[in-house]
């Protein structure tokens, strides 16, 4: 995954939760944990109701995920779910001219708070262990919300210290916005499976989207997007034939009425006009030839008789 981070001044630094989220996204670069995508961190999206702060905007080949990093603390308004929902609406409005703009979803990544040391200070990047954070969630949510499969995947809390008491509420649920614990495994799984559509973002489309979001200065080179796994262009789908709105139904043919069977009778013409007999012709040529042969034979016989009689 390619990660481009917006440069922020000293007056608008990234929060600790956003820094944790950027570190998780950077861990999916080249290597065995590679995930195809482009993450724009610490950006601002313009909308009709004003700018919307976004901790991370992740382009995948099948959609866009707007992520808000949240570290439980004092109740804030609007909450992370509401902020993500407004950012999703702003992203859809800015990307309305692209087919992938229809596939924009929201996600709240809950980052555990820092784990205090023995001297009362925080341990920096080390946060609550997953088992302890699971105990906090089970204590704060109803049993119907906490899935047994998710609790089984988390390691049990350490036995040498009691589970921390609940101090902060969970982010409120917002329709169309998912909530996930910001550990690398769970966040990677939900980003990879959050969008289940066909490929809607190519390298050229992602670059055009960065221009549409006024984030062209964060856009990587086209060759880098292709090397990361984005297709050079979208596959061309064969359009389906257009069918008329109303298909006329052919009328049923009238039923065939069968006539009553008629008994067979001999033809009238065969009875009145019988077939004439063929006329036999006399072979006159053959008779002439036979007559000539008989005459020659008689003459020859008379001639022979006269010769032998005279002698």
Beta strands, then each sheet from edge to edge (+ up, - down):
strand 1: 2-5
strand 2: 38-45
strand 3: 52-60
strand 4: 63-71
strand 5: 104-111
strand 6: 114-116
strand 7: 122-127
strand 8: 177-181
sheet 1: 1+ 2+ 3- 4+ 5+ 8+
sheet 2: 6+ 7-
end
